[in-house]
Amino acid sequence: MNSADKKKLRAQAHSLKPVIMIGQSGLTAAVLAEIELALNSHELIKVRIRAEREDRSARKSALTPELNSFRVLDKLRLFTD
């Protein structure tokens, strides 16, 4: 995906509300299944990770390879398929 496509997705993402919240249990099989469903329904989703800064960074790094997706904008925790 080129930078123009990412810029377009970032612009679309600002109005999105988080559809997935990752809590204390982290990245469970149920959370992964819900994210897969959301990505199949939408091109772009917002994921909120509730954790301390260090834990949040580790969870974000683990999330994208699991889903065969990539982060569009890290600050807003946006993912696309």
mmCIF file of the N, C-alpha and C atoms, coordinates in Angstrom:
data_MODEL
# 
_entry.id   MODEL 
# 
loop_
_atom_site.group_PDB 
_atom_site.id 
_atom_site.type_symbol 
_atom_site.label_atom_id 
_atom_site.label_alt_id 
_atom_site.label_comp_id 
_atom_site.label_asym_id 
_atom_site.label_entity_id 
_atom_site.label_seq_id 
_atom_site.pdbx_PDB_ins_code 
_atom_site.Cartn_x 
_atom_site.Cartn_y 
_atom_site.Cartn_z 
_atom_site.occupancy 
_atom_site.B_iso_or_equiv 
_atom_site.pdbx_formal_charge 
_atom_site.auth_seq_id 
_atom_site.auth_comp_id 
_atom_site.auth_asym_id 
_atom_site.auth_atom_id 
_atom_site.pdbx_PDB_model_num 
ATOM 1   N N  . MET A 1 1  ? 0.843   -1.163  0.000  1.00 0.00 ? 1  MET A N  1 
ATOM 2   C CA . MET A 1 1  ? 0.000   0.000   0.000  1.00 0.00 ? 1  MET A CA 1 
ATOM 3   C C  . MET A 1 1  ? 0.897   1.237   0.000  1.00 0.00 ? 1  MET A C  1 
ATOM 4   N N  . ASN A 1 2  ? 0.612   2.151   -0.909 1.00 0.00 ? 2  ASN A N  1 
ATOM 5   C CA . ASN A 1 2  ? 1.458   3.340   -1.000 1.00 0.00 ? 2  ASN A CA 1 
ATOM 6   C C  . ASN A 1 2  ? 1.016   4.411   -0.003 1.00 0.00 ? 2  ASN A C  1 
ATOM 7   N N  . SER A 1 3  ? 1.795   5.478   0.089  1.00 0.00 ? 3  SER A N  1 
ATOM 8   C CA . SER A 1 3  ? 1.518   6.511   1.093  1.00 0.00 ? 3  SER A CA 1 
ATOM 9   C C  . SER A 1 3  ? 0.218   7.261   0.818  1.00 0.00 ? 3  SER A C  1 
ATOM 10  N N  . ALA A 1 4  ? -0.180  7.397   -0.426 1.00 0.00 ? 4  ALA A N  1 
ATOM 11  C CA . ALA A 1 4  ? -1.444  8.074   -0.742 1.00 0.00 ? 4  ALA A CA 1 
ATOM 12  C C  . ALA A 1 4  ? -2.635  7.259   -0.224 1.00 0.00 ? 4  ALA A C  1 
ATOM 13  N N  . ASP A 1 5  ? -2.552  5.945   -0.366 1.00 0.00 ? 5  ASP A N  1 
ATOM 14  C CA . ASP A 1 5  ? -3.618  5.078   0.155  1.00 0.00 ? 5  ASP A CA 1 
ATOM 15  C C  . ASP A 1 5  ? -3.696  5.149   1.679  1.00 0.00 ? 5  ASP A C  1 
ATOM 16  N N  . LYS A 1 6  ? -2.535  5.151   2.331  1.00 0.00 ? 6  LYS A N  1 
ATOM 17  C CA . LYS A 1 6  ? -2.513  5.244   3.786  1.00 0.00 ? 6  LYS A CA 1 
ATOM 18  C C  . LYS A 1 6  ? -3.078  6.583   4.252  1.00 0.00 ? 6  LYS A C  1 
ATOM 19  N N  . LYS A 1 7  ? -2.754  7.642   3.528  1.00 0.00 ? 7  LYS A N  1 
ATOM 20  C CA . LYS A 1 7  ? -3.265  8.969   3.877  1.00 0.00 ? 7  LYS A CA 1 
ATOM 21  C C  . LYS A 1 7  ? -4.793  8.999   3.779  1.00 0.00 ? 7  LYS A C  1 
ATOM 22  N N  . LYS A 1 8  ? -5.328  8.364   2.756  1.00 0.00 ? 8  LYS A N  1 
ATOM 23  C CA . LYS A 1 8  ? -6.777  8.295   2.582  1.00 0.00 ? 8  LYS A CA 1 
ATOM 24  C C  . LYS A 1 8  ? -7.424  7.525   3.742  1.00 0.00 ? 8  LYS A C  1 
ATOM 25  N N  . LEU A 1 9  ? -6.822  6.406   4.129  1.00 0.00 ? 9  LEU A N  1 
ATOM 26  C CA . LEU A 1 9  ? -7.345  5.618   5.241  1.00 0.00 ? 9  LEU A CA 1 
ATOM 27  C C  . LEU A 1 9  ? -7.267  6.379   6.560  1.00 0.00 ? 9  LEU A C  1 
ATOM 28  N N  . ARG A 1 10 ? -6.171  7.127   6.769  1.00 0.00 ? 10 ARG A N  1 
ATOM 29  C CA . ARG A 1 10 ? -6.052  7.929   7.986  1.00 0.00 ? 10 ARG A CA 1 
ATOM 30  C C  . ARG A 1 10 ? -7.170  8.959   8.073  1.00 0.00 ? 10 ARG A C  1 
ATOM 31  N N  . ALA A 1 11 ? -7.478  9.589   6.943  1.00 0.00 ? 11 ALA A N  1 
ATOM 32  C CA . ALA A 1 11 ? -8.544  10.586  6.919  1.00 0.00 ? 11 ALA A CA 1 
ATOM 33  C C  . ALA A 1 11 ? -9.892  9.950   7.255  1.00 0.00 ? 11 ALA A C  1 
ATOM 34  N N  . GLN A 1 12 ? -10.134 8.754   6.741  1.00 0.00 ? 12 GLN A N  1 
ATOM 35  C CA . GLN A 1 12 ? -11.381 8.045   7.035  1.00 0.00 ? 12 GLN A CA 1 
ATOM 36  C C  . GLN A 1 12 ? -11.444 7.612   8.494  1.00 0.00 ? 12 GLN A C  1 
ATOM 37  N N  . ALA A 1 13 ? -10.300 7.339   9.082  1.00 0.00 ? 13 ALA A N  1 
ATOM 38  C CA . ALA A 1 13 ? -10.234 6.747   10.411 1.00 0.00 ? 13 ALA A CA 1 
ATOM 39  C C  . ALA A 1 13 ? -10.587 7.701   11.538 1.00 0.00 ? 13 ALA A C  1 
ATOM 40  N N  . HIS A 1 14 ? -10.434 8.976   11.321 1.00 0.00 ? 14 HIS A N  1 
ATOM 41  C CA . HIS A 1 14 ? -10.640 9.917   12.425 1.00 0.00 ? 14 HIS A CA 1 
ATOM 42  C C  . HIS A 1 14 ? -12.053 9.871   12.987 1.00 0.00 ? 14 HIS A C  1 
ATOM 43  N N  . SER A 1 15 ? -13.028 9.559   12.174 1.00 0.00 ? 15 SER A N  1 
ATOM 44  C CA . SER A 1 15 ? -14.408 9.537   12.662 1.00 0.00 ? 15 SER A CA 1 
ATOM 45  C C  . SER A 1 15 ? -14.820 8.181   13.245 1.00 0.00 ? 15 SER A C  1 
ATOM 46  N N  . LEU A 1 16 ? -13.950 7.191   13.165 1.00 0.00 ? 16 LEU A N  1 
ATOM 47  C CA . LEU A 1 16 ? -14.276 5.850   13.664 1.00 0.00 ? 16 LEU A CA 1 
ATOM 48  C C  . LEU A 1 16 ? -14.253 5.782   15.184 1.00 0.00 ? 16 LEU A C  1 
ATOM 49  N N  . LYS A 1 17 ? -15.104 4.955   15.721 1.00 0.00 ? 17 LYS A N  1 
ATOM 50  C CA . LYS A 1 17 ? -15.085 4.612   17.140 1.00 0.00 ? 17 LYS A CA 1 
ATOM 51  C C  . LYS A 1 17 ? -14.430 3.233   17.257 1.00 0.00 ? 17 LYS A C  1 
ATOM 52  N N  . PRO A 1 18 ? -13.761 2.939   18.380 1.00 0.00 ? 18 PRO A N  1 
ATOM 53  C CA . PRO A 1 18 ? -13.160 1.608   18.533 1.00 0.00 ? 18 PRO A CA 1 
ATOM 54  C C  . PRO A 1 18 ? -14.224 0.510   18.487 1.00 0.00 ? 18 PRO A C  1 
ATOM 55  N N  . VAL A 1 19 ? -13.992 -0.503  17.681 1.00 0.00 ? 19 VAL A N  1 
ATOM 56  C CA . VAL A 1 19 ? -14.918 -1.633  17.600 1.00 0.00 ? 19 VAL A CA 1 
ATOM 57  C C  . VAL A 1 19 ? -14.427 -2.809  18.436 1.00 0.00 ? 19 VAL A C  1 
ATOM 58  N N  . ILE A 1 20 ? -13.160 -2.801  18.779 1.00 0.00 ? 20 ILE A N  1 
ATOM 59  C CA . ILE A 1 20 ? -12.556 -3.865  19.585 1.00 0.00 ? 20 ILE A CA 1 
ATOM 60  C C  . ILE A 1 20 ? -11.781 -3.212  20.734 1.00 0.00 ? 20 ILE A C  1 
ATOM 61  N N  . MET A 1 21 ? -11.963 -3.738  21.932 1.00 0.00 ? 21 MET A N  1 
ATOM 62  C CA . MET A 1 21 ? -11.198 -3.285  23.093 1.00 0.00 ? 21 MET A CA 1 
ATOM 63  C C  . MET A 1 21 ? -10.438 -4.486  23.647 1.00 0.00 ? 21 MET A C  1 
ATOM 64  N N  . ILE A 1 22 ? -9.159  -4.334  23.773 1.00 0.00 ? 22 ILE A N  1 
ATOM 65  C CA . ILE A 1 22 ? -8.323  -5.391  24.331 1.00 0.00 ? 22 ILE A CA 1 
ATOM 66  C C  . ILE A 1 22 ? -8.008  -4.997  25.767 1.00 0.00 ? 22 ILE A C  1 
ATOM 67  N N  . GLY A 1 23 ? -8.407  -5.844  26.716 1.00 0.00 ? 23 GLY A N  1 
ATOM 68  C CA . GLY A 1 23 ? -8.263  -5.535  28.135 1.00 0.00 ? 23 GLY A CA 1 
ATOM 69  C C  . GLY A 1 23 ? -7.123  -6.272  28.793 1.00 0.00 ? 23 GLY A C  1 
ATOM 70  N N  . GLN A 1 24 ? -7.308  -6.543  30.080 1.00 0.00 ? 24 GLN A N  1 
ATOM 71  C CA . GLN A 1 24 ? -6.263  -7.167  30.897 1.00 0.00 ? 24 GLN A CA 1 
ATOM 72  C C  . GLN A 1 24 ? -5.878  -8.549  30.420 1.00 0.00 ? 24 GLN A C  1 
ATOM 73  N N  . SER A 1 25 ? -6.821  -9.283  29.849 1.00 0.00 ? 25 SER A N  1 
ATOM 74  C CA . SER A 1 25 ? -6.523  -10.647 29.403 1.00 0.00 ? 25 SER A CA 1 
ATOM 75  C C  . SER A 1 25 ? -5.647  -10.673 28.165 1.00 0.00 ? 25 SER A C  1 
ATOM 76  N N  . GLY A 1 26 ? -5.534  -9.547  27.506 1.00 0.00 ? 26 GLY A N  1 
ATOM 77  C CA . GLY A 1 26 ? -4.666  -9.465  26.345 1.00 0.00 ? 26 GLY A CA 1 
ATOM 78  C C  . GLY A 1 26 ? -5.303  -10.027 25.097 1.00 0.00 ? 26 GLY A C  1 
ATOM 79  N N  . LEU A 1 27 ? -4.477  -10.550 24.245 1.00 0.00 ? 27 LEU A N  1 
ATOM 80  C CA . LEU A 1 27 ? -4.882  -11.029 22.931 1.00 0.00 ? 27 LEU A CA 1 
ATOM 81  C C  . LEU A 1 27 ? -5.301  -12.497 23.029 1.00 0.00 ? 27 LEU A C  1 
ATOM 82  N N  . THR A 1 28 ? -6.559  -12.732 23.350 1.00 0.00 ? 28 THR A N  1 
ATOM 83  C CA . THR A 1 28 ? -7.075  -14.090 23.484 1.00 0.00 ? 28 THR A CA 1 
ATOM 84  C C  . THR A 1 28 ? -7.631  -14.566 22.144 1.00 0.00 ? 28 THR A C  1 
ATOM 85  N N  . ALA A 1 29 ? -7.956  -15.828 22.082 1.00 0.00 ? 29 ALA A N  1 
ATOM 86  C CA . ALA A 1 29 ? -8.534  -16.393 20.857 1.00 0.00 ? 29 ALA A CA 1 
ATOM 87  C C  . ALA A 1 29 ? -9.864  -15.720 20.528 1.00 0.00 ? 29 ALA A C  1 
ATOM 88  N N  . ALA A 1 30 ? -10.640 -15.397 21.548 1.00 0.00 ? 30 ALA A N  1 
ATOM 89  C CA . ALA A 1 30 ? -11.928 -14.728 21.331 1.00 0.00 ? 30 ALA A CA 1 
ATOM 90  C C  . ALA A 1 30 ? -11.734 -13.332 20.753 1.00 0.00 ? 30 ALA A C  1 
ATOM 91  N N  . VAL A 1 31 ? -10.742 -12.610 21.245 1.00 0.00 ? 31 VAL A N  1 
ATOM 92  C CA . VAL A 1 31 ? -10.458 -11.265 20.726 1.00 0.00 ? 31 VAL A CA 1 
ATOM 93  C C  . VAL A 1 31 ? -10.006 -11.356 19.279 1.00 0.00 ? 31 VAL A C  1 
ATOM 94  N N  . LEU A 1 32 ? -9.135  -12.299 18.980 1.00 0.00 ? 32 LEU A N  1 
ATOM 95  C CA . LEU A 1 32 ? -8.674  -12.480 17.595 1.00 0.00 ? 32 LEU A CA 1 
ATOM 96  C C  . LEU A 1 32 ? -9.828  -12.819 16.663 1.00 0.00 ? 32 LEU A C  1 
ATOM 97  N N  . ALA A 1 33 ? -10.749 -13.644 17.130 1.00 0.00 ? 33 ALA A N  1 
ATOM 98  C CA . ALA A 1 33 ? -11.907 -14.000 16.309 1.00 0.00 ? 33 ALA A CA 1 
ATOM 99  C C  . ALA A 1 33 ? -12.783 -12.780 16.037 1.00 0.00 ? 33 ALA A C  1 
ATOM 100 N N  . GLU A 1 34 ? -12.995 -11.951 17.041 1.00 0.00 ? 34 GLU A N  1 
ATOM 101 C CA . GLU A 1 34 ? -13.796 -10.737 16.867 1.00 0.00 ? 34 GLU A CA 1 
ATOM 102 C C  . GLU A 1 34 ? -13.125 -9.756  15.915 1.00 0.00 ? 34 GLU A C  1 
ATOM 103 N N  . ILE A 1 35 ? -11.810 -9.631  16.006 1.00 0.00 ? 35 ILE A N  1 
ATOM 104 C CA . ILE A 1 35 ? -11.083 -8.743  15.101 1.00 0.00 ? 35 ILE A CA 1 
ATOM 105 C C  . ILE A 1 35 ? -11.189 -9.255  13.670 1.00 0.00 ? 35 ILE A C  1 
ATOM 106 N N  . GLU A 1 36 ? -11.064 -10.561 13.489 1.00 0.00 ? 36 GLU A N  1 
ATOM 107 C CA . GLU A 1 36 ? -11.214 -11.151 12.149 1.00 0.00 ? 36 GLU A CA 1 
ATOM 108 C C  . GLU A 1 36 ? -12.597 -10.843 11.573 1.00 0.00 ? 36 GLU A C  1 
ATOM 109 N N  . LEU A 1 37 ? -13.635 -11.005 12.389 1.00 0.00 ? 37 LEU A N  1 
ATOM 110 C CA . LEU A 1 37 ? -14.998 -10.694 11.938 1.00 0.00 ? 37 LEU A CA 1 
ATOM 111 C C  . LEU A 1 37 ? -15.120 -9.225  11.550 1.00 0.00 ? 37 LEU A C  1 
ATOM 112 N N  . ALA A 1 38 ? -14.575 -8.342  12.377 1.00 0.00 ? 38 ALA A N  1 
ATOM 113 C CA . ALA A 1 38 ? -14.654 -6.908  12.096 1.00 0.00 ? 38 ALA A CA 1 
ATOM 114 C C  . ALA A 1 38 ? -13.897 -6.550  10.820 1.00 0.00 ? 38 ALA A C  1 
ATOM 115 N N  . LEU A 1 39 ? -12.722 -7.148  10.620 1.00 0.00 ? 39 LEU A N  1 
ATOM 116 C CA . LEU A 1 39 ? -11.942 -6.866  9.407  1.00 0.00 ? 39 LEU A CA 1 
ATOM 117 C C  . LEU A 1 39 ? -12.623 -7.420  8.160  1.00 0.00 ? 39 LEU A C  1 
ATOM 118 N N  . ASN A 1 40 ? -13.342 -8.525  8.298  1.00 0.00 ? 40 ASN A N  1 
ATOM 119 C CA . ASN A 1 40 ? -14.070 -9.065  7.155  1.00 0.00 ? 40 ASN A CA 1 
ATOM 120 C C  . ASN A 1 40 ? -15.260 -8.185  6.788  1.00 0.00 ? 40 ASN A C  1 
ATOM 121 N N  . SER A 1 41 ? -15.818 -7.491  7.783  1.00 0.00 ? 41 SER A N  1 
ATOM 122 C CA . SER A 1 41 ? -16.969 -6.627  7.534  1.00 0.00 ? 41 SER A CA 1 
ATOM 123 C C  . SER A 1 41 ? -16.573 -5.222  7.098  1.00 0.00 ? 41 SER A C  1 
ATOM 124 N N  . HIS A 1 42 ? -15.427 -4.758  7.564  1.00 0.00 ? 42 HIS A N  1 
ATOM 125 C CA . HIS A 1 42 ? -14.986 -3.384  7.307  1.00 0.00 ? 42 HIS A CA 1 
ATOM 126 C C  . HIS A 1 42 ? -13.555 -3.396  6.801  1.00 0.00 ? 42 HIS A C  1 
ATOM 127 N N  . GLU A 1 43 ? -13.237 -2.444  5.961  1.00 0.00 ? 43 GLU A N  1 
ATOM 128 C CA . GLU A 1 43 ? -11.863 -2.335  5.473  1.00 0.00 ? 43 GLU A CA 1 
ATOM 129 C C  . GLU A 1 43 ? -10.939 -1.818  6.566  1.00 0.00 ? 43 GLU A C  1 
ATOM 130 N N  . LEU A 1 44 ? -11.483 -0.992  7.439  1.00 0.00 ? 44 LEU A N  1 
ATOM 131 C CA . LEU A 1 44 ? -10.684 -0.293  8.431  1.00 0.00 ? 44 LEU A CA 1 
ATOM 132 C C  . LEU A 1 44 ? -11.383 -0.369  9.780  1.00 0.00 ? 44 LEU A C  1 
ATOM 133 N N  . ILE A 1 45 ? -10.643 -0.732  10.818 1.00 0.00 ? 45 ILE A N  1 
ATOM 134 C CA . ILE A 1 45 ? -11.219 -0.767  12.164 1.00 0.00 ? 45 ILE A CA 1 
ATOM 135 C C  . ILE A 1 45 ? -10.289 -0.047  13.129 1.00 0.00 ? 45 ILE A C  1 
ATOM 136 N N  . LYS A 1 46 ? -10.851 0.360   14.253 1.00 0.00 ? 46 LYS A N  1 
ATOM 137 C CA . LYS A 1 46 ? -10.065 0.979   15.304 1.00 0.00 ? 46 LYS A CA 1 
ATOM 138 C C  . LYS A 1 46 ? -10.078 0.022   16.490 1.00 0.00 ? 46 LYS A C  1 
ATOM 139 N N  . VAL A 1 47 ? -8.901  -0.240  17.024 1.00 0.00 ? 47 VAL A N  1 
ATOM 140 C CA . VAL A 1 47 ? -8.737  -1.143  18.160 1.00 0.00 ? 47 VAL A CA 1 
ATOM 141 C C  . VAL A 1 47 ? -8.157  -0.342  19.315 1.00 0.00 ? 47 VAL A C  1 
ATOM 142 N N  . ARG A 1 48 ? -8.778  -0.423  20.482 1.00 0.00 ? 48 ARG A N  1 
ATOM 143 C CA . ARG A 1 48 ? -8.254  0.242   21.668 1.00 0.00 ? 48 ARG A CA 1 
ATOM 144 C C  . ARG A 1 48 ? -7.635  -0.814  22.569 1.00 0.00 ? 48 ARG A C  1 
ATOM 145 N N  . ILE A 1 49 ? -6.414  -0.557  22.995 1.00 0.00 ? 49 ILE A N  1 
ATOM 146 C CA . ILE A 1 49 ? -5.705  -1.481  23.875 1.00 0.00 ? 49 ILE A CA 1 
ATOM 147 C C  . ILE A 1 49 ? -5.571  -0.808  25.233 1.00 0.00 ? 49 ILE A C  1 
ATOM 148 N N  . ARG A 1 50 ? -6.206  -1.403  26.235 1.00 0.00 ? 50 ARG A N  1 
ATOM 149 C CA . ARG A 1 50 ? -6.155  -0.856  27.586 1.00 0.00 ? 50 ARG A CA 1 
ATOM 150 C C  . ARG A 1 50 ? -5.058  -1.582  28.365 1.00 0.00 ? 50 ARG A C  1 
ATOM 151 N N  . ALA A 1 51 ? -3.926  -0.917  28.481 1.00 0.00 ? 51 ALA A N  1 
ATOM 152 C CA . ALA A 1 51 ? -2.782  -1.487  29.194 1.00 0.00 ? 51 ALA A CA 1 
ATOM 153 C C  . ALA A 1 51 ? -1.772  -0.373  29.449 1.00 0.00 ? 51 ALA A C  1 
ATOM 154 N N  . GLU A 1 52 ? -0.773  -0.678  30.247 1.00 0.00 ? 52 GLU A N  1 
ATOM 155 C CA . GLU A 1 52 ? 0.310   0.267   30.465 1.00 0.00 ? 52 GLU A CA 1 
ATOM 156 C C  . GLU A 1 52 ? 1.092   0.433   29.157 1.00 0.00 ? 52 GLU A C  1 
ATOM 157 N N  . ARG A 1 53 ? 1.833   1.501   29.044 1.00 0.00 ? 53 ARG A N  1 
ATOM 158 C CA . ARG A 1 53 ? 2.542   1.833   27.806 1.00 0.00 ? 53 ARG A CA 1 
ATOM 159 C C  . ARG A 1 53 ? 3.404   0.683   27.283 1.00 0.00 ? 53 ARG A C  1 
ATOM 160 N N  . GLU A 1 54 ? 4.188   0.061   28.164 1.00 0.00 ? 54 GLU A N  1 
ATOM 161 C CA . GLU A 1 54 ? 5.074   -1.022  27.732 1.00 0.00 ? 54 GLU A CA 1 
ATOM 162 C C  . GLU A 1 54 ? 4.267   -2.225  27.237 1.00 0.00 ? 54 GLU A C  1 
ATOM 163 N N  . ASP A 1 55 ? 3.220   -2.567  27.984 1.00 0.00 ? 55 ASP A N  1 
ATOM 164 C CA . ASP A 1 55 ? 2.377   -3.697  27.594 1.00 0.00 ? 55 ASP A CA 1 
ATOM 165 C C  . ASP A 1 55 ? 1.636   -3.407  26.302 1.00 0.00 ? 55 ASP A C  1 
ATOM 166 N N  . ARG A 1 56 ? 1.179   -2.177  26.141 1.00 0.00 ? 56 ARG A N  1 
ATOM 167 C CA . ARG A 1 56 ? 0.440   -1.790  24.945 1.00 0.00 ? 56 ARG A CA 1 
ATOM 168 C C  . ARG A 1 56 ? 1.316   -1.930  23.703 1.00 0.00 ? 56 ARG A C  1 
ATOM 169 N N  . SER A 1 57 ? 2.556   -1.519  23.823 1.00 0.00 ? 57 SER A N  1 
ATOM 170 C CA . SER A 1 57 ? 3.480   -1.623  22.700 1.00 0.00 ? 57 SER A CA 1 
ATOM 171 C C  . SER A 1 57 ? 3.707   -3.085  22.306 1.00 0.00 ? 57 SER A C  1 
ATOM 172 N N  . ALA A 1 58 ? 3.873   -3.946  23.289 1.00 0.00 ? 58 ALA A N  1 
ATOM 173 C CA . ALA A 1 58 ? 4.088   -5.370  23.013 1.00 0.00 ? 58 ALA A CA 1 
ATOM 174 C C  . ALA A 1 58 ? 2.845   -5.990  22.382 1.00 0.00 ? 58 ALA A C  1 
ATOM 175 N N  . ARG A 1 59 ? 1.663   -5.624  22.861 1.00 0.00 ? 59 ARG A N  1 
ATOM 176 C CA . ARG A 1 59 ? 0.425   -6.177  22.315 1.00 0.00 ? 59 ARG A CA 1 
ATOM 177 C C  . ARG A 1 59 ? 0.191   -5.711  20.880 1.00 0.00 ? 59 ARG A C  1 
ATOM 178 N N  . LYS A 1 60 ? 0.526   -4.452  20.596 1.00 0.00 ? 60 LYS A N  1 
ATOM 179 C CA . LYS A 1 60 ? 0.385   -3.953  19.222 1.00 0.00 ? 60 LYS A CA 1 
ATOM 180 C C  . LYS A 1 60 ? 1.310   -4.707  18.281 1.00 0.00 ? 60 LYS A C  1 
ATOM 181 N N  . SER A 1 61 ? 2.522   -4.962  18.738 1.00 0.00 ? 61 SER A N  1 
ATOM 182 C CA . SER A 1 61 ? 3.482   -5.679  17.897 1.00 0.00 ? 61 SER A CA 1 
ATOM 183 C C  . SER A 1 61 ? 3.029   -7.098  17.608 1.00 0.00 ? 61 SER A C  1 
ATOM 184 N N  . ALA A 1 62 ? 2.359   -7.723  18.567 1.00 0.00 ? 62 ALA A N  1 
ATOM 185 C CA . ALA A 1 62 ? 1.892   -9.099  18.393 1.00 0.00 ? 62 ALA A CA 1 
ATOM 186 C C  . ALA A 1 62 ? 0.618   -9.170  17.560 1.00 0.00 ? 62 ALA A C  1 
ATOM 187 N N  . LEU A 1 63 ? -0.129  -8.103  17.522 1.00 0.00 ? 63 LEU A N  1 
ATOM 188 C CA . LEU A 1 63 ? -1.446  -8.118  16.891 1.00 0.00 ? 63 LEU A CA 1 
ATOM 189 C C  . LEU A 1 63 ? -1.389  -8.190  15.367 1.00 0.00 ? 63 LEU A C  1 
ATOM 190 N N  . THR A 1 64 ? -0.619  -7.363  14.726 1.00 0.00 ? 64 THR A N  1 
ATOM 191 C CA . THR A 1 64 ? -0.654  -7.290  13.268 1.00 0.00 ? 64 THR A CA 1 
ATOM 192 C C  . THR A 1 64 ? -0.188  -8.560  12.563 1.00 0.00 ? 64 THR A C  1 
ATOM 193 N N  . PRO A 1 65 ? 0.879   -9.253  12.998 1.00 0.00 ? 65 PRO A N  1 
ATOM 194 C CA . PRO A 1 65 ? 1.237   -10.505 12.303 1.00 0.00 ? 65 PRO A CA 1 
ATOM 195 C C  . PRO A 1 65 ? 0.180   -11.594 12.472 1.00 0.00 ? 65 PRO A C  1 
ATOM 196 N N  . GLU A 1 66 ? -0.495  -11.610 13.622 1.00 0.00 ? 66 GLU A N  1 
ATOM 197 C CA . GLU A 1 66 ? -1.528  -12.615 13.867 1.00 0.00 ? 66 GLU A CA 1 
ATOM 198 C C  . GLU A 1 66 ? -2.674  -12.487 12.871 1.00 0.00 ? 66 GLU A C  1 
ATOM 199 N N  . LEU A 1 67 ? -2.959  -11.268 12.443 1.00 0.00 ? 67 LEU A N  1 
ATOM 200 C CA . LEU A 1 67 ? -4.137  -11.007 11.627 1.00 0.00 ? 67 LEU A CA 1 
ATOM 201 C C  . LEU A 1 67 ? -3.838  -10.791 10.151 1.00 0.00 ? 67 LEU A C  1 
ATOM 202 N N  . ASN A 1 68 ? -2.569  -10.835 9.781  1.00 0.00 ? 68 ASN A N  1 
ATOM 203 C CA . ASN A 1 68 ? -2.195  -10.557 8.402  1.00 0.00 ? 68 ASN A CA 1 
ATOM 204 C C  . ASN A 1 68 ? -2.735  -9.182  7.984  1.00 0.00 ? 68 ASN A C  1 
ATOM 205 N N  . SER A 1 69 ? -2.494  -8.202  8.841  1.00 0.00 ? 69 SER A N  1 
ATOM 206 C CA . SER A 1 69 ? -2.947  -6.841  8.605  1.00 0.00 ? 69 SER A CA 1 
ATOM 207 C C  . SER A 1 69 ? -1.798  -5.899  8.935  1.00 0.00 ? 69 SER A C  1 
ATOM 208 N N  . PHE A 1 70 ? -2.039  -4.602  8.834  1.00 0.00 ? 70 PHE A N  1 
ATOM 209 C CA . PHE A 1 70 ? -0.998  -3.655  9.186  1.00 0.00 ? 70 PHE A CA 1 
ATOM 210 C C  . PHE A 1 70 ? -1.610  -2.425  9.846  1.00 0.00 ? 70 PHE A C  1 
ATOM 211 N N  . ARG A 1 71 ? -0.769  -1.714  10.582 1.00 0.00 ? 71 ARG A N  1 
ATOM 212 C CA . ARG A 1 71 ? -1.224  -0.500  11.255 1.00 0.00 ? 71 ARG A CA 1 
ATOM 213 C C  . ARG A 1 71 ? -1.168  0.654   10.276 1.00 0.00 ? 71 ARG A C  1 
ATOM 214 N N  . VAL A 1 72 ? -2.248  1.400   10.220 1.00 0.00 ? 72 VAL A N  1 
ATOM 215 C CA . VAL A 1 72 ? -2.278  2.593   9.388  1.00 0.00 ? 72 VAL A CA 1 
ATOM 216 C C  . VAL A 1 72 ? -1.759  3.771   10.186 1.00 0.00 ? 72 VAL A C  1 
ATOM 217 N N  . LEU A 1 73 ? -2.214  3.878   11.413 1.00 0.00 ? 73 LEU A N  1 
ATOM 218 C CA . LEU A 1 73 ? -1.791  4.975   12.270 1.00 0.00 ? 73 LEU A CA 1 
ATOM 219 C C  . LEU A 1 73 ? -1.702  4.451   13.685 1.00 0.00 ? 73 LEU A C  1 
ATOM 220 N N  . ASP A 1 74 ? -0.509  4.444   14.222 1.00 0.00 ? 74 ASP A N  1 
ATOM 221 C CA . ASP A 1 74 ? -0.275  3.843   15.527 1.00 0.00 ? 74 ASP A CA 1 
ATOM 222 C C  . ASP A 1 74 ? -0.960  4.606   16.649 1.00 0.00 ? 74 ASP A C  1 
ATOM 223 N N  . LYS A 1 75 ? -0.945  5.904   16.587 1.00 0.00 ? 75 LYS A N  1 
ATOM 224 C CA . LYS A 1 75 ? -1.504  6.711   17.663 1.00 0.00 ? 75 LYS A CA 1 
ATOM 225 C C  . LYS A 1 75 ? -2.971  6.388   17.914 1.00 0.00 ? 75 LYS A C  1 
ATOM 226 N N  . LEU A 1 76 ? -3.710  6.179   16.858 1.00 0.00 ? 76 LEU A N  1 
ATOM 227 C CA . LEU A 1 76 ? -5.140  5.892   16.990 1.00 0.00 ? 76 LEU A CA 1 
ATOM 228 C C  . LEU A 1 76 ? -5.442  4.401   17.001 1.00 0.00 ? 76 LEU A C  1 
ATOM 229 N N  . ARG A 1 77 ? -4.393  3.581   16.906 1.00 0.00 ? 77 ARG A N  1 
ATOM 230 C CA . ARG A 1 77 ? -4.555  2.130   16.932 1.00 0.00 ? 77 ARG A CA 1 
ATOM 231 C C  . ARG A 1 77 ? -5.494  1.642   15.835 1.00 0.00 ? 77 ARG A C  1 
ATOM 232 N N  . LEU A 1 78 ? -5.181  1.969   14.607 1.00 0.00 ? 78 LEU A N  1 
ATOM 233 C CA . LEU A 1 78 ? -6.022  1.610   13.473 1.00 0.00 ? 78 LEU A CA 1 
ATOM 234 C C  . LEU A 1 78 ? -5.389  0.466   12.705 1.00 0.00 ? 78 LEU A C  1 
ATOM 235 N N  . PHE A 1 79 ? -6.236  -0.443  12.241 1.00 0.00 ? 79 PHE A N  1 
ATOM 236 C CA . PHE A 1 79 ? -5.757  -1.593  11.500 1.00 0.00 ? 79 PHE A CA 1 
ATOM 237 C C  . PHE A 1 79 ? -6.598  -1.774  10.256 1.00 0.00 ? 79 PHE A C  1 
ATOM 238 N N  . THR A 1 80 ? -5.986  -2.327  9.236  1.00 0.00 ? 80 THR A N  1 
ATOM 239 C CA . THR A 1 80 ? -6.719  -2.635  8.029  1.00 0.00 ? 80 THR A CA 1 
ATOM 240 C C  . THR A 1 80 ? -6.285  -3.998  7.524  1.00 0.00 ? 80 THR A C  1 
ATOM 241 N N  . ASP A 1 81 ? -7.115  -4.614  6.750  1.00 0.00 ? 81 ASP A N  1 
ATOM 242 C CA . ASP A 1 81 ? -6.865  -5.949  6.231  1.00 0.00 ? 81 ASP A CA 1 
ATOM 243 C C  . ASP A 1 81 ? -6.155  -5.856  4.900  1.00 0.00 ? 81 ASP A C  1 
# 
